[in-house]
Amino acid sequence: MLLRGSILAGSVAVAALFASQAASAQGVFTLSSPSFKDGERLATKNAGNNKSNPNCVGENVSPALSWSNPPEGTKSFAILMFDPEGRPPGGVSHWVAYGIPASVTGFAEGELSKPSDKYVGGSSLMKLPNYFGPCTPPGPLHHYTFTLMATDLEPTALAAGLTRDELIKALDGHVKQATGLIGRSRSRDNGLLYLSRLRGLVGSHRRMRSG
């Protein structure tokens, strides 16, 4: 009986340990996307659509984002999208948003490609308040980093139009936790798609002339 009691007590202790670990894992503040997994490539449609730039070969469709388990006391969220390899040495700020109410748990695909009353738009390097996708130049992979911050500020605390650096300064001492997600982009694939589109346009123009 003593042995059985020891085994039972040990089993209960192990089960409690695993339950505690599971609860801890479930409680982690996490940013994710159904559009891509952390470290994977962004879809071509997520790239920028500036037609004057041959590296902008996408449709500027923002990826879907969702998050869970924000820390207790969170009043609003802020999001930054940054390309550390872009335009060295400063990098490229693609999107600055804040004042996202604590009740918001994510954004649908394409929702961030335009202004919304669900967030306060800052000012990216392109002087835009909304998402602007990658326009990766020739060279190595770029890592587009989405950083979500849980803050103790009310959604209306900060004025619109803050740059990345201004927002970081304004949030000093107000961020409870942060989590992130990285999407990669490679210029070679974008360039091939651009050439393919260019050939299609040339072919269409020739057909129109011959017709």
Number of C-alpha atoms within 10 A of each C-alpha: 6 7 8 9 10 11 12 12 12 12 12 12 12 12 12 12 12 12 12 12 12 11 11 10 10 12 13 13 18 16 22 19 18 11 17 18 13 16 14 14 18 23 16 19 17 25 24 23 20 16 10 7 11 16 23 24 28 21 17 23 22 25 24 17 20 14 17 15 12 24 16 9 12 20 19 24 28 24 23 22 24 23 22 16 16 18 10 9 8 10 13 20 23 26 27 29 29 29 25 24 19 17 11 14 15 17 16 14 16 16 18 24 19 15 15 12 8 18 24 23 26 25 22 24 16 12 13 18 26 24 27 26 27 32 24 27 20 13 9 12 15 21 23 25 20 22 17 22 24 25 27 20 20 15 20 14 12 16 13 17 18 20 21 23 11 12 21 15 11 13 18 9 10 15 17 17 14 18 17 18 21 21 22 19 24 19 20 16 15 23 18 12 16 17 14 12 13 13 12 12 12 12 12 12 12 11 10 9 8 7 6
